Amino acid sequence: MKDVNLEAFEQDYTRRYRMKKRVNIAVCSLIFILGVLSVFFIFKFDKEGILTFRWLTVDGTIFTTVGALIYIVVNLIEMYGKTEVTSLSAYYVRLSCAVAEALIMVVVLMSQLPFFEEHMHIFRFDMFNMHILIPILTISSFVLNDAPIGKIKPLKRLRGTWFVTFYAVIIITLIQTGTISGDMIPYFFLDFANMPVWLILVTFVVIYGSAYLLAFGISELNRRMSWRWFKNIMRK
């Protein structure tokens, strides 16, 4: 009888595990498709060339699109290879994608929605995807579908801020090389030539601090919510 129950348990667990992977692959595939289409759309119609990379949203979408592709491959290997290959690096890449998209949504809520009538372009195909749809899909997919790695030490959560560093390297390079002129700087806190040092430092701390808090909250949600896939069989 115990052997029968154990076999049923293993079959149920395997079925749910594979379903979880399928859902993650499907959502990541959708994120990848939307990301590629959105970036293509904005490069084709906005015609800003390399200046397009000055926007947090564009760089975040590219970062997340690449992350989605990585996880599609990882989940396919896990599902058909019947072995967990998700490494810590892969987990932190996905966490960084979720943090990047959360930052994008925060920017939208703070800068666009309060002045809704002036920002109706948010409903344009690429804008809606990059500001609303991809962030929601990425965060919810990570929280509900990705395999947690247990409790994370405080300093290791800084790895969830990888995108902030990625964006900082790009934007600072564009500014310092003169590719972006002063009037084309996308956000006031990036106007280093006209900002006091103390304000630059405060901005640095606030941005990384916000990304760190988002990494903490999102990773905790992931750890606490993943059990829902197996909630019934865990009681047996």
KOLMARRO-862235 format. One line per field, with one value per residue (C-alpha): x, y, z negated; residue in three letters. Coordinates in steps of 0.2 Angstrom, whole numbers, plus 5000, padded with zeros to 4 digits. Example, Ala and Ser with C-alpha at 12.3 -4.5 7.8 and 13.67 -1.06 7.14 Angstrom:
2
xx = [5062 | 5068]
yy = [4978 | 4995]
zz = [4961 | 4964]
type = [ala | ser]
//
This chain:
236
xx = [5000 | 5014 | 5023 | 5006 | 5005 | 5023 | 5021 | 5005 | 5015 | 5029 | 5018 | 5008 | 5024 | 5031 | 5015 | 5015 | 5033 | 5032 | 5016 | 5026 | 5040 | 5028 | 5019 | 5036 | 5042 | 5025 | 5026 | 5044 | 5041 | 5028 | 5039 | 5053 | 5041 | 5034 | 5051 | 5058 | 5043 | 5043 | 5062 | 5060 | 5045 | 5053 | 5069 | 5059 | 5047 | 5056 | 5072 | 5083 | 5097 | 5109 | 5100 | 5086 | 5098 | 5097 | 5080 | 5078 | 5063 | 5071 | 5087 | 5076 | 5066 | 5081 | 5089 | 5072 | 5070 | 5088 | 5084 | 5068 | 5077 | 5090 | 5076 | 5067 | 5082 | 5085 | 5067 | 5068 | 5083 | 5076 | 5059 | 5066 | 5082 | 5073 | 5086 | 5087 | 5100 | 5095 | 5111 | 5112 | 5118 | 5102 | 5091 | 5099 | 5097 | 5079 | 5078 | 5087 | 5074 | 5060 | 5068 | 5071 | 5053 | 5047 | 5058 | 5050 | 5033 | 5038 | 5044 | 5027 | 5017 | 5027 | 5030 | 5016 | 5000 | 4998 | 4998 | 4988 | 4981 | 4998 | 5004 | 4991 | 5006 | 5007 | 4994 | 5005 | 5010 | 5028 | 5025 | 5011 | 5021 | 5037 | 5029 | 5014 | 5012 | 5030 | 5033 | 5017 | 5022 | 5040 | 5036 | 5022 | 5031 | 5046 | 5036 | 5025 | 5035 | 5054 | 5061 | 5067 | 5084 | 5079 | 5084 | 5096 | 5109 | 5107 | 5123 | 5119 | 5102 | 5113 | 5114 | 5096 | 5102 | 5113 | 5101 | 5104 | 5123 | 5120 | 5110 | 5122 | 5137 | 5127 | 5120 | 5136 | 5146 | 5134 | 5135 | 5154 | 5158 | 5146 | 5135 | 5121 | 5121 | 5115 | 5097 | 5095 | 5099 | 5083 | 5082 | 5088 | 5098 | 5109 | 5115 | 5131 | 5139 | 5125 | 5123 | 5132 | 5142 | 5131 | 5116 | 5124 | 5129 | 5111 | 5103 | 5115 | 5110 | 5092 | 5092 | 5102 | 5093 | 5076 | 5082 | 5089 | 5072 | 5063 | 5075 | 5072 | 5053 | 5052 | 5063 | 5054 | 5037 | 5045 | 5051 | 5034 | 5023 | 5031 | 5023 | 5006 | 5011 | 5012 | 5001 | 4989 | 5002 | 5013 | 5000 | 5000]
yy = [5000 | 5012 | 5008 | 5012 | 5028 | 5033 | 5029 | 5040 | 5053 | 5053 | 5053 | 5067 | 5077 | 5073 | 5079 | 5095 | 5098 | 5096 | 5107 | 5121 | 5120 | 5121 | 5136 | 5144 | 5140 | 5147 | 5163 | 5166 | 5163 | 5176 | 5188 | 5185 | 5187 | 5203 | 5210 | 5207 | 5214 | 5230 | 5233 | 5231 | 5242 | 5256 | 5256 | 5256 | 5270 | 5281 | 5281 | 5287 | 5275 | 5272 | 5286 | 5274 | 5265 | 5280 | 5275 | 5263 | 5255 | 5250 | 5243 | 5234 | 5226 | 5220 | 5213 | 5204 | 5197 | 5190 | 5183 | 5175 | 5166 | 5159 | 5153 | 5145 | 5135 | 5131 | 5125 | 5114 | 5105 | 5102 | 5096 | 5084 | 5080 | 5076 | 5085 | 5102 | 5112 | 5130 | 5137 | 5152 | 5163 | 5159 | 5162 | 5179 | 5184 | 5181 | 5190 | 5204 | 5204 | 5205 | 5219 | 5228 | 5227 | 5232 | 5248 | 5251 | 5250 | 5261 | 5274 | 5273 | 5275 | 5290 | 5299 | 5294 | 5289 | 5305 | 5315 | 5302 | 5313 | 5319 | 5301 | 5292 | 5285 | 5272 | 5263 | 5262 | 5243 | 5244 | 5256 | 5246 | 5230 | 5237 | 5247 | 5236 | 5219 | 5213 | 5219 | 5210 | 5194 | 5194 | 5197 | 5185 | 5172 | 5173 | 5173 | 5159 | 5148 | 5149 | 5136 | 5145 | 5143 | 5145 | 5159 | 5171 | 5181 | 5199 | 5203 | 5190 | 5199 | 5213 | 5201 | 5206 | 5223 | 5218 | 5227 | 5244 | 5241 | 5236 | 5252 | 5263 | 5257 | 5260 | 5277 | 5284 | 5278 | 5287 | 5303 | 5303 | 5299 | 5314 | 5302 | 5310 | 5329 | 5338 | 5341 | 5323 | 5316 | 5306 | 5309 | 5324 | 5314 | 5309 | 5326 | 5324 | 5340 | 5351 | 5341 | 5343 | 5328 | 5325 | 5324 | 5311 | 5301 | 5302 | 5297 | 5282 | 5276 | 5279 | 5269 | 5255 | 5254 | 5254 | 5240 | 5230 | 5232 | 5226 | 5211 | 5207 | 5208 | 5198 | 5184 | 5182 | 5181 | 5168 | 5158 | 5159 | 5156 | 5142 | 5129 | 5132 | 5121 | 5106 | 5112 | 5096 | 5083 | 5090 | 5086 | 5068]
zz = [5000 | 4996 | 5012 | 5022 | 5012 | 5016 | 5034 | 5035 | 5026 | 5038 | 5053 | 5047 | 5042 | 5060 | 5068 | 5059 | 5061 | 5080 | 5081 | 5071 | 5084 | 5099 | 5091 | 5089 | 5106 | 5113 | 5104 | 5107 | 5126 | 5125 | 5116 | 5129 | 5144 | 5137 | 5133 | 5150 | 5159 | 5147 | 5149 | 5168 | 5168 | 5159 | 5169 | 5185 | 5182 | 5169 | 5180 | 5165 | 5169 | 5155 | 5145 | 5142 | 5129 | 5118 | 5111 | 5096 | 5104 | 5120 | 5111 | 5098 | 5112 | 5121 | 5105 | 5101 | 5118 | 5117 | 5100 | 5106 | 5120 | 5108 | 5097 | 5111 | 5115 | 5096 | 5094 | 5110 | 5104 | 5087 | 5093 | 5107 | 5098 | 5082 | 5071 | 5063 | 5071 | 5065 | 5058 | 5046 | 5060 | 5070 | 5055 | 5052 | 5071 | 5070 | 5053 | 5061 | 5076 | 5063 | 5054 | 5071 | 5075 | 5058 | 5060 | 5077 | 5069 | 5055 | 5067 | 5077 | 5061 | 5055 | 5072 | 5084 | 5075 | 5065 | 5081 | 5091 | 5104 | 5109 | 5111 | 5121 | 5132 | 5118 | 5128 | 5143 | 5147 | 5141 | 5127 | 5119 | 5121 | 5113 | 5099 | 5094 | 5102 | 5102 | 5084 | 5077 | 5087 | 5081 | 5062 | 5061 | 5071 | 5059 | 5043 | 5048 | 5059 | 5056 | 5044 | 5028 | 5021 | 5003 | 4991 | 4999 | 4989 | 4989 | 4999 | 5012 | 5015 | 5023 | 5038 | 5042 | 5046 | 5061 | 5073 | 5064 | 5067 | 5085 | 5088 | 5079 | 5090 | 5106 | 5101 | 5093 | 5109 | 5120 | 5110 | 5107 | 5126 | 5131 | 5140 | 5130 | 5129 | 5113 | 5120 | 5124 | 5107 | 5103 | 5084 | 5074 | 5062 | 5076 | 5080 | 5071 | 5077 | 5069 | 5053 | 5037 | 5031 | 5016 | 5026 | 5038 | 5023 | 5015 | 5032 | 5033 | 5016 | 5019 | 5036 | 5030 | 5013 | 5023 | 5034 | 5019 | 5010 | 5025 | 5027 | 5009 | 5010 | 5027 | 5022 | 5005 | 5015 | 5026 | 5011 | 5003 | 5018 | 5027 | 5015 | 5023 | 5038 | 5026 | 5011 | 5012 | 5014 | 5000 | 4988 | 4992]
type = [met | lys | asp | val | asn | leu | glu | ala | phe | glu | gln | asp | tyr | thr | arg | arg | tyr | arg | met | lys | lys | arg | val | asn | ile | ala | val | cys | ser | leu | ile | phe | ile | leu | gly | val | leu | ser | val | phe | phe | ile | phe | lys | phe | asp | lys | glu | gly | ile | leu | thr | phe | arg | trp | leu | thr | val | asp | gly | thr | ile | phe | thr | thr | val | gly | ala | leu | ile | tyr | ile | val | val | asn | leu | ile | glu | met | tyr | gly | lys | thr | glu | val | thr | ser | leu | ser | ala | tyr | tyr | val | arg | leu | ser | cys | ala | val | ala | glu | ala | leu | ile | met | val | val | val | leu | met | ser | gln | leu | pro | phe | phe | glu | glu | his | met | his | ile | phe | arg | phe | asp | met | phe | asn | met | his | ile | leu | ile | pro | ile | leu | thr | ile | ser | ser | phe | val | leu | asn | asp | ala | pro | ile | gly | lys | ile | lys | pro | leu | lys | arg | leu | arg | gly | thr | trp | phe | val | thr | phe | tyr | ala | val | ile | ile | ile | thr | leu | ile | gln | thr | gly | thr | ile | ser | gly | asp | met | ile | pro | tyr | phe | phe | leu | asp | phe | ala | asn | met | pro | val | trp | leu | ile | leu | val | thr | phe | val | val | ile | tyr | gly | ser | ala | tyr | leu | leu | ala | phe | gly | ile | ser | glu | leu | asn | arg | arg | met | ser | trp | arg | trp | phe | lys | asn | ile | met | arg | lys]
//
